[in-house]
Amino acid sequence: MKSILIIDDEKSICESIQMILDYEGYEVEFSTSALQGIEMLITKNYSALLLDIQMPEMSGFEVLKRAKEIDLALSVIIISAHGSVENAIKATRLGAFDFIEKPIDREKLIISIRNAVEQSNLLHENEEIKKVYIGDGRILGTSKAIKQVLSTVEKVAPLDARVLITGENGTGKELLARAIHNQSSRKDKSFIEVNCAAIPNELIESELFGHEKGSFTGAIQQRLGKFELANKGTIFLDEIGDMSHQAQAKVLRAIEDGKIQRVGGAKSIDVDVRIISATNKNLKEEIERGNFREDLYHRLNVIPIHLPSLKERVEDIPILLEHFAKDITEKHKKAPIKFKDDAIKLLQSINWSGNVRELRNAVERIIILVDRREIEKKDIEFLFSTSGASIGDILTESNSFQDFKEKSEKAFIEKQLLLNDWNISKTAEALEIQRSHLYNKIKKYGIEKED
């Protein structure tokens, strides 16, 4: 999703931004009315919102509050001719992703939009699995590995100790970091996330520590960094293993001195932040390769928490399946489903390289493609090869989800026809569709009986 909404009472501003972003491949809509803009947010999902502060119907800050009520994961970028530190701080506290001063610098706008869209899309992805980890303040699962995580979180959350979360992609590191923050004494203050892998090396220092006006090309205004914005709260350094050496040195200084300097500035600024970091890399190996500072590693790794992969907690898969099935059937307004024991065993046997996120996507795929109330092994094994690879690995030529869905449906129908010896009545009954519907599907997909 790369759709952008602009809300600004100056039509010329909207049109000029639209022209820039159209050229970059974004789908852009705008409204010169704050009230109409809110209605657009209600009726359509957007990746990012560009929002003016001074508008006649209501202020941008009021719209920002409403936008976050509609979609908490929406990335909001404030654009204003009234650029001040006070406005920037207020916008950030209300949940703004960035603050850009008018007249708008094209390169700054493109970089900010790119990062905002990426964050928004990641948050929407994670939203589906958020309940599994922190939806009601607990982590779902009864495995020994999960119980160990729970025990550690309970001990460390109320303290200010630095935490290093390790684990594979899709295990929920960012969600666990939020859970720690939400159970800490800083829970009423800011939780600021920085994806170190998503920010170019030349911009990471500005992102973390801010910059002064004129400190480099494109620095048309003073900008507060994430450390400053997280003061008295928590900063989450995700994918810390991808941070540049120069930025690592400055983070180390911020930890040791409790002070930062903006890029291009000489003034030291006091910051009081709790640092939670995360990585899917082996930092000890990165140290040996010369990619990561050993002294920084020891500062960050006060309390290590390893989030287990699904293969380390297969006994939790039935609990996750039940949770995902309930959530997804409600989302798609479908009847409740249940996984039979043989289907559960099949899903437990798969190597989920994408972990919880991949499992959740697989459950949604099953619910969409398999129209049954009770899911058995035979209903879903067509989705997986004997080696455990998903159908996505088999049907690599699929160009879209619709293409993938049609190929999967064809494979499923072919399998059901074989299981029922090409008896159309029995196959239609098994699929719970009319015979005429099945005939249409066979014709559509060009399915033929092999001699």
C-alpha positions in Angstrom: 0.0 0.0 0.0 1.5 3.3 -1.1 -1.5 5.7 -0.9 -1.0 9.2 0.5 -3.6 11.7 1.8 -2.8 15.5 2.0 -5.0 17.7 4.1 -4.1 21.4 3.6 -6.4 24.4 3.1 -4.1 25.7 0.3 -5.0 23.9 -2.9 -1.7 25.0 -4.6 0.3 23.3 -1.9 -1.7 20.1 -2.2 -1.3 20.1 -6.0 2.5 20.7 -5.9 3.0 17.9 -3.4 0.7 15.6 -5.4 2.8 16.3 -8.5 6.0 15.4 -6.7 4.6 12.2 -5.1 2.8 11.1 -8.3 6.2 11.1 -10.1 7.6 8.9 -7.3 4.9 6.3 -7.9 2.5 7.1 -5.0 -1.3 7.2 -5.2 -2.1 10.6 -3.9 -5.4 12.3 -2.9 -5.9 15.6 -1.1 -8.6 17.6 0.6 -8.6 21.3 1.4 -11.2 20.7 4.2 -10.1 19.2 7.5 -13.6 17.7 8.1 -13.7 16.1 4.6 -10.2 14.8 5.1 -11.3 13.0 8.3 -14.1 11.4 6.4 -11.6 10.2 3.8 -9.5 8.7 6.5 -12.6 6.8 7.8 -13.6 5.4 4.5 -10.1 4.5 3.1 -6.8 3.1 4.4 -3.8 5.3 3.7 0.0 4.7 4.2 0.7 8.2 5.2 -1.0 11.6 5.9 0.6 15.0 5.2 -1.1 17.5 7.4 -1.1 21.3 7.7 -1.3 22.9 11.2 -3.2 26.1 10.5 -6.6 25.4 8.9 -9.9 27.3 9.3 -12.2 24.4 10.4 -9.9 22.8 12.9 -6.2 22.8 13.7 -3.8 20.2 12.4 -3.2 19.0 15.9 -7.0 18.3 16.3 -7.0 16.4 13.0 -3.8 14.5 14.1 -5.6 13.3 17.3 -8.6 12.2 15.3 -6.4 10.4 12.7 -4.7 8.4 15.4 -8.0 7.4 16.8 -9.1 6.2 13.3 -5.8 4.4 12.6 -3.1 4.2 15.2 -0.6 2.8 12.7 -1.0 5.7 10.2 2.2 7.7 9.8 1.4 11.4 10.0 3.8 14.1 8.7 3.1 17.7 9.8 3.8 20.3 7.1 3.7 23.9 8.3 4.9 27.4 7.7 4.9 27.9 11.4 8.0 25.8 12.2 9.0 25.9 15.8 10.5 23.6 18.3 7.3 23.8 20.4 5.1 22.8 17.5 7.5 19.9 16.6 7.5 18.6 20.1 3.7 18.9 20.4 3.2 17.1 17.1 5.6 14.3 18.1 3.9 13.8 21.4 0.6 13.5 19.6 2.1 10.8 17.5 3.4 12.6 14.4 6.1 10.7 12.4 7.9 13.8 11.2 7.6 17.6 11.0 8.5 19.5 7.7 8.7 23.2 7.4 7.2 25.1 4.4 8.5 25.9 1.8 8.9 22.1 1.4 12.2 20.7 0.3 11.6 18.0 -2.4 14.3 15.6 -1.3 13.4 15.9 2.4 9.7 15.3 1.5 10.6 12.2 -0.6 12.8 10.7 2.2 10.3 11.4 4.9 7.4 9.9 2.9 9.4 6.8 2.0 10.3 6.2 5.7 6.7 7.0 6.8 5.1 4.6 4.3 7.6 1.8 5.3 6.8 2.3 9.0 3.1 2.4 8.4 3.1 -0.8 6.4 5.2 -2.6 9.0 2.9 -1.4 11.8 -0.2 -2.6 9.8 1.5 -6.0 9.3 2.4 -6.3 13.0 -1.0 -5.2 14.1 -2.4 -8.6 13.1 0.0 -10.4 15.5 0.1 -7.7 18.2 -2.6 -9.3 20.2 -0.6 -12.5 20.4 2.2 -10.8 22.3 0.8 -7.8 24.1 -2.9 -7.6 23.3 -3.9 -8.1 26.9 -0.5 -7.7 28.6 0.5 -11.4 28.3 2.3 -13.5 25.8 0.3 -16.5 24.4 1.8 -19.8 24.9 2.6 -22.4 27.5 6.0 -23.6 26.3 9.0 -23.5 28.5 10.7 -21.0 26.2 7.8 -18.5 26.4 7.5 -19.0 30.2 11.1 -18.0 30.4 10.5 -14.8 28.4 7.5 -14.0 30.6 9.5 -14.4 33.8 12.3 -12.1 32.5 9.9 -9.4 31.3 8.2 -9.4 34.7 11.5 -8.9 36.5 13.0 -6.3 34.1 10.0 -4.2 32.9 9.7 -2.0 36.1 13.4 -1.2 36.0 15.5 1.2 33.8 18.0 -1.5 32.8 18.9 -1.6 29.1 17.5 -4.6 27.3 18.8 -6.4 24.2 16.1 -8.5 22.4 17.4 -11.1 20.0 15.4 -13.4 17.7 14.6 -14.2 14.1 12.4 -12.0 11.9 8.7 -12.3 12.7 9.1 -13.4 16.3 7.7 -10.0 17.7 10.8 -8.1 18.9 9.2 -4.6 18.5 6.0 -5.8 20.2 7.9 -7.2 23.1 9.8 -3.9 23.5 6.5 -2.1 23.7 5.3 -4.6 26.3 8.3 -3.8 28.4 7.7 -0.1 28.0 4.0 -0.4 28.8 4.8 -2.2 32.1 7.6 0.3 33.1 7.5 3.5 35.2 7.9 5.4 31.9 4.7 4.0 30.3 3.1 7.5 30.3 6.0 9.0 28.4 7.0 8.5 24.7 8.0 5.2 23.1 10.1 6.2 20.1 11.1 3.5 17.6 14.0 3.7 15.2 14.5 1.1 12.5 18.3 1.3 12.0 18.1 -0.9 8.9 15.6 1.4 7.1 17.5 4.6 7.5 20.4 5.4 5.1 23.8 5.6 6.8 24.2 9.3 5.9 20.9 10.1 7.7 21.1 7.9 10.7 22.9 10.5 12.9 20.4 13.2 12.0 17.5 10.7 12.8 18.9 9.8 16.2 20.4 13.1 17.4 18.7 15.7 15.3 20.5 18.5 13.4 20.9 22.3 13.3 19.7 24.4 10.4 22.3 24.6 7.7 24.4 21.7 9.0 24.2 19.9 5.7 22.6 20.2 2.3 18.8 20.0 2.8 18.9 20.9 6.5 16.6 23.9 6.0 15.4 23.9 9.6 16.4 22.6 13.0 15.2 19.1 13.7 15.0 17.2 17.0 16.4 13.7 17.0 14.7 10.5 18.3 16.8 10.6 21.5 15.6 14.1 22.3 12.0 13.2 21.5 12.2 10.1 23.8 13.5 12.1 26.8 12.0 10.7 30.0 10.6 7.8 27.9 11.9 4.8 26.0 13.8 4.6 22.7 13.7 1.3 20.8 16.7 0.8 18.5 15.5 -2.0 16.1 18.0 -3.8 13.9 20.8 -2.3 15.9 23.3 -4.6 14.1 22.8 -2.5 10.9 23.9 0.8 12.5 27.0 2.6 11.1 30.2 2.7 13.2 29.9 6.5 13.5 26.4 6.3 14.8 27.4 3.5 17.2 30.1 5.8 18.7 27.6 8.5 19.3 25.1 6.1 20.9 27.8 4.9 23.2 28.5 8.4 24.2 24.9 9.1 24.8 24.7 6.0 27.1 27.9 6.9 29.0 27.3 10.7 29.4 23.6 11.0 29.2 24.2 13.8 26.6 23.8 14.2 22.9 24.8 16.8 20.3 22.7 17.6 17.2 24.5 17.2 13.9 26.2 20.6 13.2 25.7 21.7 16.8 28.2 22.4 19.6 25.7 22.4 22.6 25.4 19.2 24.7 21.8 18.3 25.5 20.9 16.2 28.5 18.7 13.1 27.7 17.1 10.6 30.1 16.0 7.6 28.0 15.7 3.9 28.6 17.3 2.1 25.7 15.8 -1.2 24.4 17.5 -2.6 21.3 16.9 -5.6 19.1 18.5 -7.5 16.3 18.2 -10.7 14.3 22.0 -10.8 13.9 24.6 -12.5 16.1 26.3 -9.4 17.5 29.3 -11.4 18.8 30.0 -12.6 15.2 29.5 -9.0 14.0 32.1 -7.9 16.6 34.6 -10.5 15.3 34.0 -9.2 11.7 34.6 -5.7 12.8 31.1 -4.6 12.1 29.9 -3.8 15.7 31.6 -2.2 18.6 32.2 -4.5 21.5 32.0 -1.7 24.1 28.6 -0.7 22.8 27.4 -4.4 22.8 28.3 -4.7 26.5 26.4 -1.4 27.3 23.3 -2.6 25.5 23.3 -6.2 26.6 22.6 -5.6 30.3 19.5 -7.8 30.2 19.4 -10.2 27.2 16.0 -11.6 26.1 15.8 -14.2 23.4 12.5 -14.5 21.6 12.2 -18.1 20.5 11.4 -19.1 16.9 8.3 -21.2 16.2 10.5 -24.3 15.8 11.6 -23.7 19.4 8.0 -23.6 20.6 5.9 -25.9 18.4 3.8 -26.8 21.3 2.4 -23.2 21.2 1.2 -23.5 17.6 -2.3 -24.9 18.5 -2.9 -21.9 20.8 -1.7 -19.5 18.1 -3.9 -21.2 15.5 -7.0 -20.9 17.6 -6.3 -17.2 18.3 -5.5 -16.4 14.6 -8.6 -18.4 13.4 -10.9 -16.4 15.7 -9.3 -13.1 14.7 -9.3 -13.7 10.9 -12.8 -15.2 10.6 -14.1 -12.1 12.5 -12.1 -9.9 10.2 -13.5 -11.5 7.0 -17.0 -12.0 8.5 -16.7 -15.8 8.1 -18.1 -18.6 10.3 -15.8 -19.8 13.0 -13.5 -22.6 12.1 -11.6 -25.3 13.9 -8.3 -27.1 13.0 -8.5 -30.9 13.4 -5.6 -32.7 15.1 -4.1 -34.0 11.8 -4.1 -30.4 10.3 -2.4 -29.1 13.5 0.3 -31.8 13.3 0.9 -30.8 9.7 1.3 -27.2 10.6 3.6 -28.1 13.5 5.8 -30.0 11.1 6.6 -27.0 8.9 9.7 -24.9 9.3 8.2 -21.4 9.7 11.1 -19.2 8.6 8.9 -16.1 9.0 7.8 -17.3 12.4 4.6 -15.9 14.0 4.0 -13.5 11.1 4.3 -16.3 8.5 2.0 -18.6 10.5 -0.6 -15.9 10.8 -0.5 -15.3 7.0 -0.8 -19.1 6.4 -3.9 -19.2 8.6 -5.5 -16.3 6.7 -4.7 -18.1 3.4 -6.3 -21.3 4.6 -9.5 -19.5 5.7 -9.8 -17.7 2.4 -9.1 -20.7 0.2 -10.6 -23.6 2.1 -14.3 -23.2 2.6 -14.8 -25.6 5.5 -15.8 -25.3 9.2 -13.5 -28.0 10.3 -10.0 -28.0 8.7 -8.4 -31.4 8.1 -4.9 -32.2 6.9 -6.3 -33.2 3.4 -7.8 -29.8 3.1 -4.6 -27.9 3.4 -1.7 -30.2 2.4 -2.0 -28.9 -1.2 -0.7 -25.6 0.2 2.6 -27.2 1.3 5.1 -29.4 -0.5 6.5 -32.5 1.1 9.6 -30.6 2.0 7.6 -28.2 4.1 7.9 -25.3 1.6 4.8 -23.1 1.2 3.0 -22.9 -2.1 4.6 -19.5 -2.5 7.9 -21.4 -3.1 6.2 -23.7 -5.6 4.3 -21.1 -7.6 7.1 -18.6 -7.9 5.6 -17.3 -11.1 2.6 -15.7 -9.3 2.6 -12.0 -9.9 0.0 -11.0 -7.4 -2.1 -12.4 -4.5 -5.0 -12.8 -6.9 -2.8 -14.8 -9.2 -1.5 -16.9 -6.3 -5.1 -17.4 -5.0 -6.3 -18.7 -8.4 -3.4 -21.1 -8.8 -3.9 -22.4 -5.3 -7.6 -22.8 -5.9 -6.9 -24.8 -9.1 -4.4 -27.0 -7.3 -7.0 -27.6 -4.5 -9.8 -28.5 -6.9 -7.5 -30.9 -8.8 -6.6 -32.6 -5.6 -10.2 -33.0 -4.5 -11.2 -34.4 -7.9 -8.4 -37.0 -7.6 -9.5 -37.9 -4.0 -13.0 -38.4 -5.3 -12.1 -40.3 -8.5 -13.4 -37.4 -10.6 -16.9 -37.9 -9.2 -18.3 -34.4 -9.8 -21.2 -34.8 -7.3 -18.9 -36.0 -4.5 -16.3 -33.4 -5.2 -18.9 -30.6 -5.2 -20.3 -31.9 -1.9 -16.8 -32.1 -0.4 -16.1 -28.5 -1.6 -19.6 -27.5 -0.4 -20.4 -25.8 -3.7 -23.0 -26.5 -6.4 -22.0 -28.9 -9.3 -22.6 -26.1 -11.8 -20.1 -23.9 -9.9 -17.6 -26.7 -9.9 -18.0 -27.3 -13.7 -17.4 -23.5 -14.2 -14.2 -23.7 -12.1 -13.0 -26.8 -14.1 -13.6 -24.9 -17.3 -12.1 -21.7 -16.0 -8.8 -23.4 -15.0 -8.7 -25.8 -17.9 -8.6 -28.8 -15.6 -8.5 -32.1 -17.4 -8.7 -35.7 -16.2 -5.5 -37.6 -16.8 -5.8 -41.0 -18.6 
